[in-house]
């Protein structure tokens, strides 16, 4: 059960698709179904892995009532495992599991674990037969904030499609979009929601404001949300040139990584961070915050620079050090970065982890 699989984009959709692909690989004879709260039929079925084409049954409703009716129909199905992709839906998943005798697996991502609210969902977290967190950081927060126990908790990091995210030539339309941006080029890919202002775009703007204009790199931000106006005003106030591209397509995203000289996102509340491993898979050096799940995406600093996300001077130094070649050479070695990500976070590694999850719960 998930909010959606293809309609809106974002990390949770991508994670849900990857997990379904891994389950399909681990259980080639199993029937697979997806109950979706916000996408009753797939908007972009082409984004599913080939293993799911013709094999995945999708149900849901265009309204809350329709969604609950679709959920009730599952009571007549022989369910073995129910995978809840978001904490918000755990109470319903727990009720279905109890009614059908299915095993319940809860997947936890990040801020939903430690953000206040959803008391019913938080209580339901203790009913899962197995809880899977996308990072050790999220797992530790789950033990702190939810009624889960270490003996029923596993970690399965997010994965990256290294066939798609790879070094290469960016497409011409994307190149044209950033043709006026000064080089070298910094890139952040993030949702810009005012209620989740932890991505650190404002801190990057402040850091750039401390760098002499003649030495200042160009800065491109891909993503949109309610915080964009505030961030734009901050950039104007500090006289920092920022190119806000808004939401970009999947194809544009790959090209943007290929154009970037440095990916920077000093987040302080990240459960893991798909964008870090996407950038690394494209051979792009990375600067990230050192206080959340970003640490695991960068393997404790082995794959990128980790800094205090609230220290503007540290962010500025990390940017200038990386762009001027004053960092460990491996952190700027595109081939080495890519090979490490393929090994640690490639699709094959994800399939092995989720096979272990299913073996344990079944």
Residue pairs with C-beta under 8 A, 6 or more apart in sequence:
1 34
1 35
1 36
1 37
1 71
1 82
1 83
1 84
1 85
1 89
1 92
1 93
2 12
2 13
2 16
2 34
2 35
2 36
2 37
2 85
2 86
2 89
3 12
3 13
3 36
3 37
3 38
3 39
3 85
3 86
3 88
3 89
4 13
4 36
4 37
4 38
4 39
5 13
5 16
5 17
5 20
5 34
5 36
5 39
5 42
5 47
5 48
5 58
6 13
6 17
6 39
6 42
6 43
6 44
6 45
6 47
6 48
7 13
7 38
7 39
7 42
7 43
7 44
8 38
8 39
9 247
10 191
11 109
11 158
11 274
12 85
12 86
12 109
14 158
14 274
15 85
15 107
15 109
15 134
15 158
15 274
16 34
16 85
17 47
17 48
17 49
17 52
18 49
18 158
18 159
18 347
18 350
19 83
19 85
19 107
19 354
20 32
20 34
20 48
20 49
20 52
20 56
21 48
21 49
21 51
21 52
21 347
21 350
21 351
22 350
22 351
22 353
22 354
22 355
23 30
23 32
23 83
23 354
23 358
24 30
24 32
24 49
24 51
24 52
24 55
24 56
25 51
25 351
25 355
26 351
26 354
26 355
26 358
27 358
30 80
31 57
32 52
32 55
32 56
32 57
33 56
33 57
33 58
33 59
33 74
33 77
34 56
34 57
34 58
34 59
35 59
35 60
35 67
35 70
35 71
35 74
36 58
36 59
36 60
37 60
37 67
37 89
38 60
39 58
39 60
40 58
40 59
40 60
40 61
40 62
40 66
40 67
40 70
41 58
41 60
42 48
42 58
45 53
47 250
48 56
59 70
59 73
59 74
60 66
60 67
60 70
61 67
61 68
61 69
61 70
71 92
71 96
74 96
74 100
75 96
75 99
75 100
77 100
78 100
79 96
79 97
79 100
79 101
79 102
80 102
80 103
80 362
81 102
81 103
81 104
81 105
81 358
81 361
81 362
82 93
82 96
82 97
82 100
82 102
82 103
82 104
82 105
83 105
83 107
84 90
84 93
84 104
84 105
84 106
84 107
84 128
85 107
86 107
86 109
86 112
87 106
87 108
87 112
87 113
87 118
87 121
87 122
87 125
88 112
88 118
88 121
89 121
90 106
90 121
90 124
90 125
90 127
90 128
91 120
91 121
91 123
91 124
93 104
93 106
93 124
94 104
94 124
94 127
94 128
96 102
97 103
97 104
97 127
97 129
98 127
103 129
103 130
103 361
103 362
104 127
104 128
104 129
104 130
105 128
105 129
105 130
105 131
105 132
105 357
105 361
106 125
106 128
106 130
106 131
106 132
107 131
107 132
107 133
107 134
108 131
108 132
108 133
108 134
108 138
108 139
108 142
108 146
108 271
109 134
109 138
109 271
109 272
110 134
110 138
110 269
110 270
110 271
110 272
110 292
110 293
111 196
111 198
111 269
111 271
112 118
113 133
113 138
113 141
113 142
113 145
113 146
113 271
114 141
114 144
114 145
114 269
122 145
122 146
122 147
123 147
125 131
125 142
125 146
125 147
125 148
126 146
126 147
126 148
128 148
128 152
129 152
129 361
130 152
130 153
130 154
130 357
130 360
130 361
131 142
131 146
131 148
131 152
131 153
131 154
132 153
132 154
132 155
132 156
132 357
133 139
133 142
133 153
133 154
133 155
133 156
133 271
134 155
134 156
134 157
134 158
134 271
134 272
134 293
135 155
135 157
135 271
135 272
135 293
135 296
135 297
136 155
136 296
137 271
137 272
137 292
137 293
137 295
137 296
138 271
138 272
138 293
139 153
139 155
142 148
142 153
143 149
143 150
143 153
154 356
154 357
154 360
156 350
156 353
156 354
156 357
157 272
157 296
157 297
157 344
157 345
157 350
157 353
158 272
158 273
158 274
158 277
158 297
158 345
158 350
159 277
159 345
159 346
159 347
159 349
159 350
160 274
160 277
160 278
160 281
160 341
160 345
160 346
160 347
161 347
162 281
162 338
162 341
162 342
162 346
162 347
164 254
165 254
165 257
165 278
165 281
165 282
166 281
166 282
166 283
166 338
167 258
167 282
167 283
167 334
167 338
168 254
168 258
168 282
169 258
170 254
170 255
170 256
170 258
170 259
171 251
171 252
171 255
173 252
174 251
174 252
174 255
174 256
174 259
175 255
175 259
177 245
177 252
178 185
178 218
178 220
178 243
178 245
178 256
178 259
180 243
181 218
181 219
181 220
181 241
181 243
182 216
182 217
182 218
182 241
183 217
183 218
183 261
184 217
184 218
184 261
184 262
184 323
185 217
185 218
185 219
185 220
185 259
185 260
185 261
185 262
186 204
186 208
186 217
186 218
186 219
186 220
186 260
186 261
186 262
186 263
186 264
186 319
187 220
187 221
187 222
187 256
187 257
187 259
187 260
187 262
187 263
187 264
187 279
187 284
188 199
188 200
188 201
188 204
188 219
188 220
188 221
188 222
188 223
188 263
188 264
188 265
189 221
189 222
189 223
189 253
189 256
189 263
189 265
189 275
189 278
189 279
190 199
190 201
190 221
190 222
190 223
190 265
190 267
190 275
191 199
191 223
191 224
191 225
192 199
192 201
192 221
192 223
192 224
192 225
192 226
192 227
192 228
192 231
193 225
193 226
193 227
194 225
194 226
194 227
194 230
195 226
196 269
197 227
198 267
198 268
198 269
198 270
199 265
199 267
200 265
200 266
200 267
200 268
200 289
200 309
200 315
201 221
201 227
201 231
201 265
202 230
202 231
202 234
203 266
203 309
203 310
203 312
203 315
204 219
204 264
204 265
204 266
204 315
204 319
205 219
205 231
205 234
205 235
205 238
205 240
205 242
206 234
206 238
206 312
206 315
207 312
207 313
207 315
207 316
207 319
208 216
208 217
208 219
208 238
208 240
208 316
208 319
209 238
209 239
209 240
210 312
210 313
210 316
211 217
211 316
211 319
211 320
213 239
215 320
216 240
216 241
217 261
217 262
217 319
217 323
218 241
218 243
219 240
219 241
219 242
219 243
220 242
220 243
220 245
220 256
220 260
221 231
221 242
221 243
221 244
221 245
222 245
222 246
222 247
222 248
222 252
222 253
222 256
223 245
223 246
223 247
223 248
224 244
224 246
224 247
228 244
228 246
231 242
231 244
232 242
232 244
235 241
235 242
245 252
245 256
248 256
253 278
254 282
257 263
257 278
257 279
257 282
257 284
258 282
260 279
260 282
260 284
261 284
261 285
261 323
262 284
262 285
262 286
262 287
262 319
262 322
262 323
263 275
263 276
263 279
263 284
263 285
263 286
263 287
264 286
264 287
264 288
264 315
264 318
264 319
265 273
265 275
265 276
265 287
265 288
265 289
265 294
266 287
266 288
266 289
266 307
266 309
266 315
267 273
267 288
267 289
267 292
267 294
267 309
268 289
268 291
268 292
268 309
268 310
269 292
270 288
270 289
270 292
270 293
270 294
270 297
271 292
271 293
272 293
272 294
272 296
272 297
273 288
273 293
273 294
273 297
276 286
276 288
276 294
276 297
276 298
276 304
277 297
277 341
277 345
279 286
280 286
280 303
280 304
280 337
280 338
280 340
280 341
281 337
281 338
281 341
281 342
281 345
282 334
282 338
283 334
283 335
283 337
283 338
284 334
284 337
285 304
285 305
285 322
285 327
285 331
285 332
285 337
286 298
286 303
286 304
286 305
287 304
287 305
287 307
287 315
287 318
287 319
287 322
288 294
288 295
288 297
288 298
288 304
288 305
288 306
288 307
289 306
289 307
289 308
289 309
290 301
290 306
290 307
290 308
290 309
291 308
291 309
294 306
295 301
295 306
297 303
297 345
298 304
298 305
298 306
299 340
299 344
300 306
302 340
303 331
303 337
303 340
303 341
304 331
305 318
305 321
305 322
305 327
305 331
307 314
307 315
307 317
307 318
308 314
309 315
320 326
321 327
322 331
322 332
325 332
330 336
330 337
331 337
343 349
